[in-house]
Amino acid sequence: MRGPRFEHIDADRARSALGRARGPRFACGMGMLLGAFAVAGGCAAQTESRGPGITAVEGLKLGHHTLEGRPTGCTVILAEDGAVAGVDVRGGAPGTRDIALLDPVATIERVHGIALSGGSAFGLDVATGVVRFLEERGVGVAFGGSVIPIVPTAILFDLGVGDGSIRPGPACGYAAASIASTDAMIEGSVGAGAGATVGKLAGRDRAMKGGIGTASITLADGLTVAAVVAVNAVGDIVDPATGEIVAGARTPDGTGFTDARALLREGAALEPGAGANTTIGVVATNASLTKTQVTKIAQMAHDGFARAIYPAHTPSDGDTVFGLATGTHEGDVSVTRLGALAADVTAEAILRAVRTATGIPGFPAASELDRTP
């Protein structure tokens, strides 16, 4: 019986293969209204700007690694100077590592990275590679003459896409960390989003390609809020500005959408396999916050899931949001304001994840679906 295969990854080859590409920079969002900062009919006035996503937050770096052999991989967010962290888990089938440390009553205040990975529970091993990378550079909690990097991790289930014996491990995490940079993030079918799929309520043969996306907003006073989300949902992806389905369960002929909202209202007997999905992400800000405050922002960011994914937080999803605060922005901030903006950028990152995805056999991307009447 053949056991699982693990790919050895050379860091120098990973740098060459993946590179540091600059993603799109956008001045106007998806038509989302951002509270008092929105103006009718389009972009906001000179009170805000949209940036390159999660790397717009000072103090954060991001790197992807996508494995060869099948679509899967990992995405690593580094906070080498430390960031106050929190987490909120809303799905019924999560896969995580070290999130108990993020409880506001726990002793550890800061983390040094967050890892997002495909590969189901096997993908939790990517954290080992990130920890090793950071330890080699002296980054972590000082203890007994050593440093201990803190890298909480969450995974999504993509083992059903291609050869499930190929899954991310420590080498993937190390490779992603080694190329992490402040450059604008590559989006779509890369890293943790490489094997992601969405719209599985009508069966995986009518599902579509998910991916990973990012979004950010910087206000006039320099306050920045950003998100990165790997979208692997049971449900459909819906544009909250229009109510239109962007990607989801397709009709039997594959040219349109069945609409999960209609399926559920019709009483269809649908129950996807537990743990076969999951949307995971990180919201971050440059504000100075306590663990309790950043945990609240992670909670509020889940509103972005509920706006853009239908249904969200199901028993078959392990939906998890980490929160990070780097503390480089001076001045008092409103947690209510931060949390509301976190939900906005989270919803936008979800939309970008599916809109920038590339289709694979059996799972067309939103950009490839022919919906011509």
Secondary structure, DSSP 8 states (H G I E B T S, - for coil): ----B-----HHHHHHHH--------SS-SS---GGG-BTTBS--TTEEE-SSGGGSTT-EEEEEE-SSSS-EEEEEEEEEEEEEEEEE-SSS--EESGGGGSTTSS--EEEEEEEESSGGGGGGHHHHHHHHHHHTT-SEEETTEEE----EEE---TTSS-TTB---HHHHHHHHHT-BSS----BSSGGGTT-EE--TT-GGG-EE-EEEEEEEEETTS-EEEEEEEE--SSEEE-TTT--EEE--B-TTSSSB--HHHHHHTT------TTS---EEEEEESS---HHHHHHHHHHHHHHHHHHEES-S-TT---EEEEEE---S-S---HHHHHHHHHHHHHHHHHHHHHS---BTTB--GGG-----
